Structures are given as C-alpha cells and as structure tokens.
Amino acid sequence: MRERWRVDITDMQNLSLRQRQMIEMISSEEYCGVEALSEHFSVTTQTIRRDINELCALGYAQRHHGGVGLPVTLANRSYMSRVSTNKDEKRAIAREVVQRIPDGSTVFLGIGTTIAAIAEQLLNHNQLRVVTNNFQAAHILSQYDHIETWMPGGRLRSTDGDVVGEDVSRFFEQFVADIGIVSCASVSRVRALSGTNSTNESDIAMEHELREALVSQAILANAQQRWLVANSSKWHRKATARVAEFHYFDHVFGDRTQSESS
C-alpha cells in the first residue's frame, strides 16, 4: 500500500520556524524555487540554499535544479494528499483540455487528480461517452445523466481512487476513442528508445508502477488523439516506469516553462 508523504512534527523541534514553514510549502506545492522562497521569506537566496541543504540532509526534502521538492520515493502519495496540491494549476489545465473536447466524442480518461479535475468540468458537454479507470472521475460523471460513463471491474485501490491491472488494459482495448487523456507521475529526460545505440535524450512521461504505465499505454494505443496532462511539479519528481515519449502525444497540456524557470 502506498503511504502518504508526511513529516512527524516531533522530529522538527530542531528546525527554525522558517524551515518548518518551508516544509509546509514543499508539501503543499511539491516543488518550490529558490527565488520564490527567497522573496516569500524576505531573505537572501544564500540563506534559502543553506536551509535547503539542511532539510535535504535530514531527509525532509530533495534538491532540484533551481529549487527544492518532496523527497524522492518510488511510491506515490495518497489521492487525498495529491488532490490538495497545485489546485489552481490543475484546474487551469483542465479548463484548457475541456475546451478542446468536441460534443459527441468518445473519451478515455486515465488516473490522477488532474484527470478528475477534467471530469468536473465536462458538465456542459453533450453526447459524450467516457471510459475511465479513475474512480473519482467516474463518480463525478455518474451525476450527469447526459454523459455515458463506462468503468472496468477489478479491485479499487482505496488510497489512489482507481483500478489498474491487465484486465483494465484489456477493457480499454474493447473501445476506440476519439481522445485518450492520461496523466503521469513524472516527466524525465532520459535516453530515447529509438535505437539500441541511441544517445538522444527525450522527455518521457513516467509512472511509479509498471501496471499503471501499461494501462496508460493501452489508453493511448486505442485512441485517435493522444493527450497528456502534466502540471509543472512533474518535471521535479522521479518515477521509473515508462509510459511514452513526448513526440508520441498529439497535445501536452501543462506549463512546462514555469517548471524550467523556477
């Protein structure tokens, strides 16, 4: 079972008030830039970097280029923990996605909190068929009589709010969607698989678990249009199961420039 990332307050007694507040900000936003932290606390960037070094040494944070994020883990945080982070950015991404979905479409929706945000904004669409393994998205859409919603059977992951596995992949293979929309755990710049001796690097959407990645691949393989949603924090996280290289997607929604400028 995945565990929510958290910090025991009793282990933070030796930290300064600013450092404790930094941990709260990192937990909320997943990634914070040095310049932004410096401005927020009205201290120099050198002071912030010293704080970051101490927090990283204690295991409370993970240093990234230009900033600091959550500690690296092979597991994801719980759905309830993730749904409260980067809310405004996720809603903005969802609005952009929903505006591009035509009425009368068949749409695949994958897992993730941004995907659930997309479902929340589909109310005004007509004659949609939505196929999803995202329980939260399905629950939202079940309130709309004019949207036909399909969901695979299987064990519900209570901390993630979804269903994954081989049966789920086969379920998606029974449909052909106009649009397949997936999220990811991280975006990593790694060597592309375009050749065994290739040294070219490519941005690749990644998931924490292989079974998650395989379901996303099934969604993409059976859709006419392949869309990825990824908020800026995804460029500052780590995951190890490949979903697809960026060139495979017809559209990538998310403010990558914000992640690069931090």
VENVENWO-V529826 format. One record per residue. N is the residue number from 1. RES is the residue in one small letter. D_FIRST is the distance of its C-alpha to the first C-alpha in Angstrom with 1 decimal. Layout:
BEGIN
n={N:N}
res={RES:RES}
d_first={D_FIRST:D_FIRST}
END
This chain:
BEGIN
n={1:2:3:4:5:6:7:8:9:10:11:12:13:14:15:16:17:18:19:20:21:22:23:24:25:26:27:28:29:30:31:32:33:34:35:36:37:38:39:40:41:42:43:44:45:46:47:48:49:50:51:52:53:54:55:56:57:58:59:60:61:62:63:64:65:66:67:68:69:70:71:72:73:74:75:76:77:78:79:80:81:82:83:84:85:86:87:88:89:90:91:92:93:94:95:96:97:98:99:100:101:102:103:104:105:106:107:108:109:110:111:112:113:114:115:116:117:118:119:120:121:122:123:124:125:126:127:128:129:130:131:132:133:134:135:136:137:138:139:140:141:142:143:144:145:146:147:148:149:150:151:152:153:154:155:156:157:158:159:160:161:162:163:164:165:166:167:168:169:170:171:172:173:174:175:176:177:178:179:180:181:182:183:184:185:186:187:188:189:190:191:192:193:194:195:196:197:198:199:200:201:202:203:204:205:206:207:208:209:210:211:212:213:214:215:216:217:218:219:220:221:222:223:224:225:226:227:228:229:230:231:232:233:234:235:236:237:238:239:240:241:242:243:244:245:246:247:248:249:250:251:252:253:254:255:256:257:258:259:260:261:262}
res={m:r:e:r:w:r:v:d:i:t:d:m:q:n:l:s:l:r:q:r:q:m:i:e:m:i:s:s:e:e:y:c:g:v:e:a:l:s:e:h:f:s:v:t:t:q:t:i:r:r:d:i:n:e:l:c:a:l:g:y:a:q:r:h:h:g:g:v:g:l:p:v:t:l:a:n:r:s:y:m:s:r:v:s:t:n:k:d:e:k:r:a:i:a:r:e:v:v:q:r:i:p:d:g:s:t:v:f:l:g:i:g:t:t:i:a:a:i:a:e:q:l:l:n:h:n:q:l:r:v:v:t:n:n:f:q:a:a:h:i:l:s:q:y:d:h:i:e:t:w:m:p:g:g:r:l:r:s:t:d:g:d:v:v:g:e:d:v:s:r:f:f:e:q:f:v:a:d:i:g:i:v:s:c:a:s:v:s:r:v:r:a:l:s:g:t:n:s:t:n:e:s:d:i:a:m:e:h:e:l:r:e:a:l:v:s:q:a:i:l:a:n:a:q:q:r:w:l:v:a:n:s:s:k:w:h:r:k:a:t:a:r:v:a:e:f:h:y:f:d:h:v:f:g:d:r:t:q:s:e:s:s}
d_first={0.0:3.8:6.4:9.8:12.6:15.2:18.3:19.5:23.0:24.4:23.9:25.9:29.2:30.9:30.2:32.9:32.6:32.6:29.7:27.6:28.6:27.7:24.1:24.0:25.4:23.1:20.0:21.8:23.2:20.9:24.2:27.6:30.8:33.1:36.1:34.3:33.1:36.7:38.2:35.9:36.6:40.2:40.0:40.7:38.2:39.0:37.7:34.5:34.0:34.6:31.9:29.5:30.3:29.7:26.3:25.2:26.6:24.6:21.3:21.2:22.0:22.6:26.2:27.0:30.5:32.2:29.4:26.1:22.5:19.0:18.1:17.1:13.5:12.0:8.9:9.9:10.3:9.5:12.2:14.3:14.5:15.6:18.0:20.1:20.8:23.8:24.7:28.3:27.8:25.3:27.9:30.7:29.0:28.4:32.0:33.2:31.2:32.3:35.9:35.9:34.7:37.8:38.3:38.2:35.3:32.5:29.4:26.0:23.3:20.0:16.7:16.7:18.3:21.7:21.8:21.3:24.2:26.3:25.9:27.2:30.3:31.3:33.2:36.6:36.1:37.9:37.4:34.0:31.7:28.1:25.5:21.9:18.3:17.5:17.3:18.5:21.4:22.3:22.4:24.7:26.9:27.2:29.5:32.0:34.3:35.8:32.6:31.6:27.8:26.0:22.4:21.0:19.6:16.4:13.0:12.1:8.7:9.2:7.8:9.6:12.5:13.2:13.7:13.8:15.2:18.7:20.0:19.2:21.2:24.0:24.1:24.9:27.4:29.5:30.4:32.3:31.5:33.9:31.1:27.6:25.5:22.3:20.6:18.8:16.6:19.6:23.2:24.3:27.9:28.0:30.5:31.1:31.0:34.5:36.0:35.3:37.5:36.6:36.3:35.8:32.8:31.2:28.6:25.6:22.8:19.5:15.8:12.8:12.1:15.0:14.2:14.3:17.5:19.1:18.8:20.4:23.0:23.9:24.4:26.7:28.5:29.6:30.7:34.2:33.1:29.9:28.7:26.1:25.1:24.0:24.6:26.2:23.1:21.8:24.6:23.3:19.7:18.5:16.6:17.6:17.7:21.0:21.7:25.4:28.2:29.7:32.9:31.2:30.7:33.6:32.4:30.0:29.6:28.9:30.9:30.6:33.8:32.2:29.6:32.4:34.7:32.4}
END
